[in-house]
Amino acid sequence: ARYSMVPNTATAVLLARDVNRPGRFGLTLDAGHLLAARENPAQAAALAAREGLLFGVQLGDGHPASEDGLMFGAANPSMALELVLWLRAEGYEGHVYFDTFPRNEDPVVEAGRNVRAYR
């Protein structure tokens, strides 16, 4: 089997442009993975959205170089605010998912907190 990695959002945008299937091929960005890759989630979302390639956003939080699965905005509130502001500035109306791992919290309560943090 062959495996390939796309190292960052800019490379993924170039790849999606080359595929050239407008409205049918795009990107879903995961804020937690962007942080782990030491990318700026707001910058990544703005780039993909401006190219018409942002199809989905998974919202979570964490610390650089780790997959913490924290509630959106829990560790990096300024990142969360900047990301939401750029999504709104770009007129993003696509799918938003929450990618968290509530270990000590009630998952329903945490889901409500994630929605409020996004709004």
A tleap script that builds the chain and sets N, CA, C and O, in Angstrom:
source leaprc.protein.ff14SB
mol = sequence {
  NALA ARG TYR SER MET VAL PRO ASN THR ALA
  THR ALA VAL LEU LEU ALA ARG ASP VAL ASN
  ARG PRO GLY ARG PHE GLY LEU THR LEU ASP
  ALA GLY HIE LEU LEU ALA ALA ARG GLU ASN
  PRO ALA GLN ALA ALA ALA LEU ALA ALA ARG
  GLU GLY LEU LEU PHE GLY VAL GLN LEU GLY
  ASP GLY HIE PRO ALA SER GLU ASP GLY LEU
  MET PHE GLY ALA ALA ASN PRO SER MET ALA
  LEU GLU LEU VAL LEU TRP LEU ARG ALA GLU
  GLY TYR GLU GLY HIE VAL TYR PHE ASP THR
  PHE PRO ARG ASN GLU ASP PRO VAL VAL GLU
  ALA GLY ARG ASN VAL ARG ALA TYR CARG
}
set mol.1.N position { 0.838 -1.191 0.000 }
set mol.1.CA position { 0.000 0.000 0.000 }
set mol.1.C position { 0.875 1.243 0.000 }
set mol.1.O position { 1.990 1.233 0.521 }
set mol.2.N position { 0.361 2.301 -0.584 }
set mol.2.CA position { 1.081 3.579 -0.602 }
set mol.2.C position { 0.410 4.542 0.360 }
set mol.2.O position { -0.815 4.578 0.472 }
set mol.3.N position { 1.210 5.302 1.033 }
set mol.3.CA position { 0.715 6.327 1.936 }
set mol.3.C position { 1.378 7.639 1.566 }
set mol.3.O position { 2.539 7.661 1.158 }
set mol.4.N position { 0.653 8.720 1.707 }
set mol.4.CA position { 1.254 10.029 1.485 }
set mol.4.C position { 0.725 10.994 2.539 }
set mol.4.O position { -0.369 10.821 3.075 }
set mol.5.N position { 1.506 11.981 2.810 }
set mol.5.CA position { 1.149 12.983 3.807 }
set mol.5.C position { 1.122 14.343 3.130 }
set mol.5.O position { 1.970 14.653 2.293 }
set mol.6.N position { 0.158 15.133 3.496 }
set mol.6.CA position { 0.095 16.518 3.063 }
set mol.6.C position { 0.526 17.331 4.283 }
set mol.6.O position { -0.194 17.365 5.281 }
set mol.7.N position { 1.689 17.986 4.221 }
set mol.7.CA position { 2.294 18.528 5.433 }
set mol.7.C position { 1.640 19.764 6.046 }
set mol.7.O position { 1.847 20.035 7.228 }
set mol.8.N position { 0.864 20.512 5.283 }
set mol.8.CA position { 0.277 21.725 5.842 }
set mol.8.C position { -0.903 22.189 4.991 }
set mol.8.O position { -1.171 21.640 3.922 }
set mol.9.N position { -1.588 23.191 5.476 }
set mol.9.CA position { -2.793 23.668 4.805 }
set mol.9.C position { -2.485 24.242 3.431 }
set mol.9.O position { -3.228 23.997 2.480 }
set mol.10.N position { -1.412 24.994 3.313 }
set mol.10.CA position { -1.082 25.581 2.011 }
set mol.10.C position { -0.865 24.498 0.964 }
set mol.10.O position { -1.322 24.640 -0.170 }
set mol.11.N position { -0.186 23.438 1.317 }
set mol.11.CA position { 0.026 22.332 0.385 }
set mol.11.C position { -1.294 21.644 0.048 }
set mol.11.O position { -1.515 21.251 -1.097 }
set mol.12.N position { -2.163 21.499 1.032 }
set mol.12.CA position { -3.480 20.893 0.788 }
set mol.12.C position { -4.305 21.760 -0.162 }
set mol.12.O position { -5.018 21.234 -1.015 }
set mol.13.N position { -4.215 23.073 -0.023 }
set mol.13.CA position { -4.923 23.984 -0.924 }
set mol.13.C position { -4.388 23.827 -2.347 }
set mol.13.O position { -5.166 23.766 -3.298 }
set mol.14.N position { -3.082 23.761 -2.495 }
set mol.14.CA position { -2.497 23.567 -3.829 }
set mol.14.C position { -2.953 22.245 -4.436 }
set mol.14.O position { -3.274 22.180 -5.623 }
set mol.15.N position { -2.981 21.195 -3.625 }
set mol.15.CA position { -3.438 19.892 -4.094 }
set mol.15.C position { -4.897 19.952 -4.545 }
set mol.15.O position { -5.247 19.460 -5.618 }
set mol.16.N position { -5.740 20.561 -3.713 }
set mol.16.CA position { -7.163 20.667 -4.051 }
set mol.16.C position { -7.370 21.503 -5.314 }
set mol.16.O position { -8.249 21.200 -6.121 }
set mol.17.N position { -6.569 22.547 -5.487 }
set mol.17.CA position { -6.648 23.339 -6.729 }
set mol.17.C position { -6.318 22.478 -7.938 }
set mol.17.O position { -6.985 22.557 -8.970 }
set mol.18.N position { -5.280 21.654 -7.802 }
set mol.18.CA position { -4.867 20.796 -8.920 }
set mol.18.C position { -5.909 19.729 -9.244 }
set mol.18.O position { -6.063 19.351 -10.406 }
set mol.19.N position { -6.620 19.245 -8.239 }
set mol.19.CA position { -7.687 18.269 -8.491 }
set mol.19.C position { -8.783 18.926 -9.335 }
set mol.19.O position { -9.383 18.287 -10.199 }
set mol.20.N position { -9.033 20.205 -9.074 }
set mol.20.CA position { -9.911 21.027 -9.904 }
set mol.20.C position { -11.326 20.458 -10.030 }
set mol.20.O position { -11.822 20.234 -11.134 }
set mol.21.N position { -11.957 20.232 -8.891 }
set mol.21.CA position { -13.355 19.792 -8.859 }
set mol.21.C position { -14.128 20.766 -7.968 }
set mol.21.O position { -14.506 20.418 -6.849 }
set mol.22.N position { -14.363 21.980 -8.459 }
set mol.22.CA position { -15.022 23.000 -7.624 }
set mol.22.C position { -16.343 22.506 -7.038 }
set mol.22.O position { -17.183 21.941 -7.738 }
set mol.23.N position { -16.499 22.732 -5.746 }
set mol.23.CA position { -17.715 22.331 -5.053 }
set mol.23.C position { -17.809 20.851 -4.739 }
set mol.23.O position { -18.744 20.413 -4.068 }
set mol.24.N position { -16.839 20.072 -5.223 }
set mol.24.CA position { -16.884 18.621 -4.998 }
set mol.24.C position { -15.664 18.095 -4.260 }
set mol.24.O position { -15.703 16.991 -3.716 }
set mol.25.N position { -14.590 18.858 -4.231 }
set mol.25.CA position { -13.355 18.422 -3.586 }
set mol.25.C position { -12.806 19.604 -2.808 }
set mol.25.O position { -12.519 20.655 -3.380 }
set mol.26.N position { -12.661 19.427 -1.492 }
set mol.26.CA position { -12.176 20.522 -0.666 }
set mol.26.C position { -11.553 20.003 0.613 }
set mol.26.O position { -11.154 18.842 0.703 }
set mol.27.N position { -11.475 20.876 1.597 }
set mol.27.CA position { -10.783 20.563 2.840 }
set mol.27.C position { -11.726 20.612 4.042 }
set mol.27.O position { -12.618 21.457 4.115 }
set mol.28.N position { -11.511 19.700 4.971 }
set mol.28.CA position { -12.062 19.799 6.313 }
set mol.28.C position { -10.882 20.035 7.230 }
set mol.28.O position { -9.967 19.215 7.300 }
set mol.29.N position { -10.901 21.141 7.924 }
set mol.29.CA position { -9.796 21.492 8.814 }
set mol.29.C position { -10.144 21.136 10.245 }
set mol.29.O position { -11.270 21.358 10.691 }
set mol.30.N position { -9.191 20.591 10.957 }
set mol.30.CA position { -9.342 20.200 12.359 }
set mol.30.C position { -8.476 21.147 13.193 }
set mol.30.O position { -7.249 21.091 13.120 }
set mol.31.N position { -9.109 22.010 13.982 }
set mol.31.CA position { -8.372 23.009 14.758 }
set mol.31.C position { -7.331 22.370 15.675 }
set mol.31.O position { -6.220 22.886 15.798 }
set mol.32.N position { -7.672 21.266 16.313 }
set mol.32.CA position { -6.715 20.585 17.195 }
set mol.32.C position { -5.511 20.054 16.442 }
set mol.32.O position { -4.381 20.155 16.920 }
set mol.33.N position { -5.747 19.488 15.265 }
set mol.33.CA position { -4.628 18.988 14.461 }
set mol.33.C position { -3.781 20.129 13.920 }
set mol.33.O position { -2.559 20.011 13.829 }
set mol.34.N position { -4.430 21.241 13.560 }
set mol.34.CA position { -3.665 22.408 13.101 }
set mol.34.C position { -2.755 22.911 14.213 }
set mol.34.O position { -1.599 23.254 13.965 }
set mol.35.N position { -3.270 22.957 15.434 }
set mol.35.CA position { -2.431 23.370 16.566 }
set mol.35.C position { -1.283 22.394 16.789 }
set mol.35.O position { -0.148 22.803 17.030 }
set mol.36.N position { -1.586 21.096 16.706 }
set mol.36.CA position { -0.536 20.088 16.895 }
set mol.36.C position { 0.539 20.210 15.821 }
set mol.36.O position { 1.709 19.916 16.071 }
set mol.37.N position { 0.142 20.643 14.627 }
set mol.37.CA position { 1.100 20.829 13.529 }
set mol.37.C position { 1.749 22.215 13.582 }
set mol.37.O position { 2.529 22.579 12.702 }
set mol.38.N position { 1.421 22.970 14.609 }
set mol.38.CA position { 1.950 24.319 14.815 }
set mol.38.C position { 1.535 25.289 13.703 }
set mol.38.O position { 2.287 26.183 13.317 }
set mol.39.N position { 0.307 25.078 13.203 }
set mol.39.CA position { -0.270 26.024 12.252 }
set mol.39.C position { -1.257 26.916 12.991 }
set mol.39.O position { -1.719 26.582 14.081 }
set mol.40.N position { -1.572 28.047 12.388 }
set mol.40.CA position { -2.559 28.961 12.925 }
set mol.40.C position { -3.915 28.589 12.329 }
set mol.40.O position { -4.115 28.772 11.128 }
set mol.41.N position { -4.858 28.068 13.130 }
set mol.41.CA position { -6.144 27.637 12.587 }
set mol.41.C position { -6.901 28.736 11.839 }
set mol.41.O position { -7.525 28.463 10.813 }
set mol.42.N position { -6.855 29.963 12.333 }
set mol.42.CA position { -7.550 31.061 11.659 }
set mol.42.C position { -6.949 31.325 10.283 }
set mol.42.O position { -7.675 31.519 9.308 }
set mol.43.N position { -5.636 31.333 10.209 }
set mol.43.CA position { -4.964 31.554 8.927 }
set mol.43.C position { -5.288 30.424 7.953 }
set mol.43.O position { -5.548 30.673 6.776 }
set mol.44.N position { -5.272 29.208 8.430 }
set mol.44.CA position { -5.573 28.053 7.583 }
set mol.44.C position { -7.011 28.133 7.062 }
set mol.44.O position { -7.260 27.886 5.882 }
set mol.45.N position { -7.952 28.475 7.939 }
set mol.45.CA position { -9.359 28.567 7.534 }
set mol.45.C position { -9.568 29.699 6.541 }
set mol.45.O position { -10.298 29.538 5.563 }
set mol.46.N position { -8.936 30.840 6.781 }
set mol.46.CA position { -9.077 31.973 5.864 }
set mol.46.C position { -8.534 31.620 4.483 }
set mol.46.O position { -9.152 31.951 3.471 }
set mol.47.N position { -7.396 30.958 4.436 }
set mol.47.CA position { -6.803 30.559 3.156 }
set mol.47.C position { -7.715 29.600 2.403 }
set mol.47.O position { -7.992 29.808 1.221 }
set mol.48.N position { -8.177 28.565 3.067 }
set mol.48.CA position { -9.046 27.578 2.415 }
set mol.48.C position { -10.377 28.204 1.991 }
set mol.48.O position { -10.886 27.915 0.909 }
set mol.49.N position { -10.934 29.058 2.847 }
set mol.49.CA position { -12.219 29.688 2.529 }
set mol.49.C position { -12.091 30.627 1.333 }
set mol.49.O position { -12.958 30.635 0.459 }
set mol.50.N position { -11.034 31.406 1.287 }
set mol.50.CA position { -10.853 32.342 0.163 }
set mol.50.C position { -10.703 31.622 -1.161 }
set mol.50.O position { -11.027 32.169 -2.215 }
set mol.51.N position { -10.218 30.408 -1.106 }
set mol.51.CA position { -10.069 29.611 -2.328 }
set mol.51.C position { -11.331 28.814 -2.649 }
set mol.51.O position { -11.379 28.098 -3.649 }
set mol.52.N position { -12.363 28.941 -1.791 }
set mol.52.CA position { -13.600 28.197 -1.994 }
set mol.52.C position { -13.454 26.714 -1.710 }
set mol.52.O position { -14.194 25.892 -2.251 }
set mol.53.N position { -12.491 26.373 -0.853 }
set mol.53.CA position { -12.165 24.967 -0.595 }
set mol.53.C position { -12.479 24.513 0.820 }
set mol.53.O position { -12.196 23.366 1.165 }
set mol.54.N position { -13.056 25.375 1.651 }
set mol.54.CA position { -13.337 24.998 3.029 }
set mol.54.C position { -14.709 24.343 3.097 }
set mol.54.O position { -15.736 25.010 2.974 }
set mol.55.N position { -14.713 23.028 3.295 }
set mol.55.CA position { -15.957 22.252 3.320 }
set mol.55.C position { -16.410 21.919 4.735 }
set mol.55.O position { -17.595 21.669 4.952 }
set mol.56.N position { -15.504 21.909 5.695 }
set mol.56.CA position { -15.865 21.566 7.064 }
set mol.56.C position { -14.792 22.025 8.033 }
set mol.56.O position { -13.625 22.182 7.673 }
set mol.57.N position { -15.219 22.238 9.281 }
set mol.57.CA position { -14.284 22.647 10.339 }
set mol.57.C position { -14.584 21.812 11.574 }
set mol.57.O position { -15.716 21.779 12.057 }
set mol.58.N position { -13.552 21.135 12.080 }
set mol.58.CA position { -13.666 20.403 13.349 }
set mol.58.C position { -13.063 21.288 14.423 }
set mol.58.O position { -11.903 21.691 14.332 }
set mol.59.N position { -13.850 21.582 15.432 }
set mol.59.CA position { -13.393 22.470 16.493 }
set mol.59.C position { -13.079 21.684 17.749 }
set mol.59.O position { -13.881 20.878 18.221 }
set mol.60.N position { -11.924 21.930 18.264 }
set mol.60.CA position { -11.431 21.369 19.509 }
set mol.60.C position { -10.269 22.246 19.925 }
set mol.60.O position { -10.045 23.299 19.327 }
set mol.61.N position { -9.539 21.841 20.921 }
set mol.61.CA position { -8.404 22.625 21.385 }
set mol.61.C position { -7.353 21.674 21.935 }
set mol.61.O position { -7.614 20.492 22.161 }
set mol.62.N position { -6.188 22.202 22.139 }
set mol.62.CA position { -5.103 21.394 22.679 }
set mol.62.C position { -3.839 22.214 22.767 }
set mol.62.O position { -3.834 23.422 22.535 }
set mol.63.N position { -2.781 21.536 23.104 }
set mol.63.CA position { -1.468 22.158 23.219 }
set mol.63.C position { -0.644 21.775 22.004 }
set mol.63.O position { -0.861 20.713 21.419 }
set mol.64.N position { 0.312 22.634 21.609 }
set mol.64.CA position { 1.127 22.322 20.426 }
set mol.64.C position { 1.758 20.936 20.515 }
set mol.64.O position { 2.217 20.505 21.572 }
set mol.65.N position { 1.765 20.264 19.389 }
set mol.65.CA position { 2.402 18.950 19.231 }
set mol.65.C position { 1.726 17.844 20.054 }
set mol.65.O position { 2.364 16.844 20.383 }
set mol.66.N position { 0.455 18.017 20.383 }
set mol.66.CA position { -0.257 16.944 21.083 }
set mol.66.C position { -1.720 16.944 20.649 }
set mol.66.O position { -2.237 17.960 20.185 }
set mol.67.N position { -2.369 15.819 20.802 }
set mol.67.CA position { -3.790 15.674 20.478 }
set mol.67.C position { -4.538 15.558 21.789 }
set mol.67.O position { -4.787 14.457 22.280 }
set mol.68.N position { -4.898 16.718 22.362 }
set mol.68.CA position { -5.505 16.729 23.690 }
set mol.68.C position { -7.009 16.489 23.681 }
set mol.68.O position { -7.551 15.946 24.643 }
set mol.69.N position { -7.683 16.882 22.617 }
set mol.69.CA position { -9.133 16.715 22.557 }
set mol.69.C position { -9.882 17.562 23.565 }
set mol.69.O position { -10.895 17.131 24.117 }
set mol.70.N position { -9.386 18.767 23.806 }
set mol.70.CA position { -10.010 19.650 24.788 }
set mol.70.C position { -11.182 20.413 24.186 }
set mol.70.O position { -11.297 20.538 22.967 }
set mol.71.N position { -12.038 20.916 25.045 }
set mol.71.CA position { -13.175 21.721 24.632 }
set mol.71.C position { -12.674 22.946 23.862 }
set mol.71.O position { -11.637 23.517 24.199 }
set mol.72.N position { -13.411 23.340 22.835 }
set mol.72.CA position { -13.031 24.465 21.993 }
set mol.72.C position { -12.814 25.725 22.827 }
set mol.72.O position { -13.710 26.165 23.548 }
set mol.73.N position { -11.613 26.303 22.721 }
set mol.73.CA position { -11.262 27.517 23.445 }
set mol.73.C position { -10.755 27.301 24.852 }
set mol.73.O position { -10.455 28.275 25.542 }
set mol.74.N position { -10.646 26.053 25.310 }
set mol.74.CA position { -10.241 25.782 26.693 }
set mol.74.C position { -8.780 26.145 26.959 }
set mol.74.O position { -8.475 26.728 28.000 }
set mol.75.N position { -7.890 25.817 26.054 }
set mol.75.CA position { -6.458 26.079 26.252 }
set mol.75.C position { -5.990 27.318 25.505 }
set mol.75.O position { -5.031 27.972 25.914 }
set mol.76.N position { -6.667 27.638 24.412 }
set mol.76.CA position { -6.255 28.753 23.557 }
set mol.76.C position { -7.458 29.620 23.202 }
set mol.76.O position { -7.921 29.598 22.062 }
set mol.77.N position { -7.968 30.379 24.163 }
set mol.77.CA position { -9.174 31.166 23.880 }
set mol.77.C position { -8.973 32.206 22.785 }
set mol.77.O position { -9.897 32.470 22.017 }
set mol.78.N position { -7.789 32.799 22.696 }
set mol.78.CA position { -7.567 33.792 21.636 }
set mol.78.C position { -7.558 33.117 20.262 }
set mol.78.O position { -8.009 33.713 19.284 }
set mol.79.N position { -7.051 31.887 20.176 }
set mol.79.CA position { -7.104 31.135 18.922 }
set mol.79.C position { -8.550 30.886 18.533 }
set mol.79.O position { -8.917 31.056 17.370 }
set mol.80.N position { -9.371 30.487 19.489 }
set mol.80.CA position { -10.776 30.199 19.219 }
set mol.80.C position { -11.486 31.451 18.711 }
set mol.80.O position { -12.239 31.387 17.739 }
set mol.81.N position { -11.251 32.573 19.357 }
set mol.81.CA position { -11.884 33.826 18.947 }
set mol.81.C position { -11.440 34.226 17.546 }
set mol.81.O position { -12.264 34.588 16.706 }
set mol.82.N position { -10.149 34.159 17.300 }
set mol.82.CA position { -9.633 34.531 15.977 }
set mol.82.C position { -10.192 33.616 14.888 }
set mol.82.O position { -10.547 34.089 13.808 }
set mol.83.N position { -10.274 32.326 15.158 }
set mol.83.CA position { -10.804 31.384 14.174 }
set mol.83.C position { -12.266 31.700 13.861 }
set mol.83.O position { -12.648 31.763 12.692 }
set mol.84.N position { -13.079 31.898 14.885 }
set mol.84.CA position { -14.494 32.207 14.656 }
set mol.84.C position { -14.641 33.535 13.910 }
set mol.84.O position { -15.477 33.651 13.015 }
set mol.85.N position { -13.843 34.526 14.269 }
set mol.85.CA position { -13.910 35.821 13.570 }
set mol.85.C position { -13.575 35.678 12.084 }
set mol.85.O position { -14.233 36.282 11.237 }
set mol.86.N position { -12.551 34.880 11.768 }
set mol.86.CA position { -12.188 34.691 10.354 }
set mol.86.C position { -13.234 33.864 9.607 }
set mol.86.O position { -13.515 34.135 8.440 }
set mol.87.N position { -13.802 32.877 10.258 }
set mol.87.CA position { -14.870 32.109 9.599 }
set mol.87.C position { -16.041 33.033 9.255 }
set mol.87.O position { -16.623 32.935 8.175 }
set mol.88.N position { -16.374 33.920 10.175 }
set mol.88.CA position { -17.466 34.874 9.913 }
set mol.88.C position { -17.065 35.885 8.844 }
set mol.88.O position { -17.863 36.206 7.964 }
set mol.89.N position { -15.829 36.390 8.916 }
set mol.89.CA position { -15.365 37.374 7.930 }
set mol.89.C position { -15.381 36.797 6.518 }
set mol.89.O position { -15.646 37.513 5.552 }
set mol.90.N position { -15.100 35.513 6.404 }
set mol.90.CA position { -15.085 34.860 5.092 }
set mol.90.C position { -16.468 34.371 4.672 }
set mol.90.O position { -16.628 33.818 3.584 }
set mol.91.N position { -17.474 34.575 5.537 }
set mol.91.CA position { -18.835 34.169 5.206 }
set mol.91.C position { -19.035 32.662 5.205 }
set mol.91.O position { -19.898 32.146 4.495 }
set mol.92.N position { -18.237 31.957 6.001 }
set mol.92.CA position { -18.339 30.497 6.047 }
set mol.92.C position { -19.676 30.070 6.619 }
set mol.92.O position { -20.052 30.503 7.708 }
set mol.93.N position { -20.399 29.225 5.896 }
set mol.93.CA position { -21.685 28.702 6.347 }
set mol.93.C position { -21.738 27.181 6.247 }
set mol.93.O position { -22.822 26.598 6.221 }
set mol.94.N position { -20.572 26.538 6.192 }
set mol.94.CA position { -20.513 25.091 6.048 }
set mol.94.C position { -20.637 24.364 7.372 }
set mol.94.O position { -21.058 24.927 8.382 }
set mol.95.N position { -20.263 23.115 7.337 }
set mol.95.CA position { -20.385 22.237 8.504 }
set mol.95.C position { -19.348 22.574 9.567 }
set mol.95.O position { -18.193 22.874 9.265 }
set mol.96.N position { -19.793 22.517 10.820 }
set mol.96.CA position { -18.918 22.696 11.983 }
set mol.96.C position { -19.135 21.488 12.883 }
set mol.96.O position { -20.264 21.152 13.241 }
set mol.97.N position { -18.035 20.845 13.240 }
set mol.97.CA position { -18.069 19.660 14.098 }
set mol.97.C position { -17.270 19.979 15.354 }
set mol.97.O position { -16.404 20.854 15.341 }
set mol.98.N position { -17.560 19.272 16.426 }
set mol.98.CA position { -16.762 19.412 17.639 }
set mol.98.C position { -16.032 18.103 17.872 }
set mol.98.O position { -16.641 17.034 17.899 }
set mol.99.N position { -14.731 18.199 18.040 }
set mol.99.CA position { -13.858 17.037 18.184 }
set mol.99.C position { -13.195 17.098 19.553 }
set mol.99.O position { -12.060 17.557 19.683 }
set mol.100.N position { -13.909 16.634 20.570 }
set mol.100.CA position { -13.374 16.679 21.929 }
set mol.100.C position { -13.543 15.310 22.593 }
set mol.100.O position { -14.305 14.462 22.129 }
set mol.101.N position { -12.820 15.126 23.672 }
set mol.101.CA position { -12.843 13.859 24.397 }
set mol.101.C position { -13.149 14.131 25.875 }
set mol.101.O position { -12.228 14.203 26.688 }
set mol.102.N position { -14.427 14.283 26.230 }
set mol.102.CA position { -14.748 14.573 27.630 }
set mol.102.C position { -14.496 13.354 28.514 }
set mol.102.O position { -15.228 12.366 28.451 }
set mol.103.N position { -13.471 13.435 29.321 }
set mol.103.CA position { -13.126 12.313 30.202 }
set mol.103.C position { -13.738 12.479 31.586 }
set mol.103.O position { -14.196 11.514 32.198 }
set mol.104.N position { -13.738 13.721 32.070 }
set mol.104.CA position { -14.237 13.981 33.427 }
set mol.104.C position { -15.532 14.784 33.430 }
set mol.104.O position { -16.128 15.001 34.485 }
set mol.105.N position { -15.969 15.226 32.246 }
set mol.105.CA position { -17.157 16.055 32.138 }
set mol.105.C position { -18.307 15.250 31.562 }
set mol.105.O position { -18.103 14.240 30.889 }
set mol.106.N position { -19.493 15.704 31.834 }
set mol.106.CA position { -20.682 15.145 31.199 }
set mol.106.C position { -20.612 15.524 29.716 }
set mol.106.O position { -20.537 16.713 29.405 }
set mol.107.N position { -20.634 14.560 28.794 }
set mol.107.CA position { -20.487 14.883 27.377 }
set mol.107.C position { -21.580 15.802 26.834 }
set mol.107.O position { -21.316 16.599 25.934 }
set mol.108.N position { -22.777 15.709 27.353 }
set mol.108.CA position { -23.864 16.575 26.883 }
set mol.108.C position { -23.604 18.017 27.323 }
set mol.108.O position { -23.815 18.954 26.554 }
set mol.109.N position { -23.149 18.185 28.556 }
set mol.109.CA position { -22.824 19.520 29.057 }
set mol.109.C position { -21.666 20.100 28.247 }
set mol.109.O position { -21.699 21.271 27.867 }
set mol.110.N position { -20.648 19.292 27.983 }
set mol.110.CA position { -19.508 19.785 27.210 }
set mol.110.C position { -19.922 20.165 25.792 }
set mol.110.O position { -19.439 21.158 25.249 }
set mol.111.N position { -20.800 19.391 25.200 }
set mol.111.CA position { -21.278 19.725 23.852 }
set mol.111.C position { -21.951 21.095 23.858 }
set mol.111.O position { -21.736 21.896 22.949 }
set mol.112.N position { -22.754 21.364 24.869 }
set mol.112.CA position { -23.396 22.674 24.991 }
set mol.112.C position { -22.374 23.793 25.146 }
set mol.112.O position { -22.535 24.869 24.570 }
set mol.113.N position { -21.340 23.545 25.910 }
set mol.113.CA position { -20.278 24.548 26.096 }
set mol.113.C position { -19.542 24.800 24.794 }
set mol.113.O position { -19.198 25.940 24.483 }
set mol.114.N position { -19.295 23.730 24.023 }
set mol.114.CA position { -18.636 23.898 22.722 }
set mol.114.C position { -19.484 24.781 21.798 }
set mol.114.O position { -18.959 25.675 21.134 }
set mol.115.N position { -20.777 24.530 21.762 }
set mol.115.CA position { -21.666 25.323 20.898 }
set mol.115.C position { -21.651 26.782 21.338 }
set mol.115.O position { -21.565 27.678 20.498 }
set mol.116.N position { -21.733 27.033 22.638 }
set mol.116.CA position { -21.697 28.409 23.122 }
set mol.116.C position { -20.371 29.087 22.828 }
set mol.116.O position { -20.348 30.274 22.504 }
set mol.117.N position { -19.270 28.361 22.934 }
set mol.117.CA position { -17.955 28.938 22.631 }
set mol.117.C position { -17.852 29.319 21.160 }
set mol.117.O position { -17.218 30.315 20.812 }
set mol.118.N position { -18.472 28.532 20.309 }
set mol.118.CA position { -18.435 28.836 18.874 }
set mol.118.C position { -19.316 30.037 18.524 }
set mol.118.O position { -18.941 30.863 17.692 }
set mol.119.N position { -20.462 30.129 19.146 }
set mol.119.CA position { -21.385 31.222 18.847 }
set mol.119.C position { -20.855 32.529 19.366 }
set mol.119.O position { -21.501 33.564 19.206 }
savepdb mol mol.pdb
quit
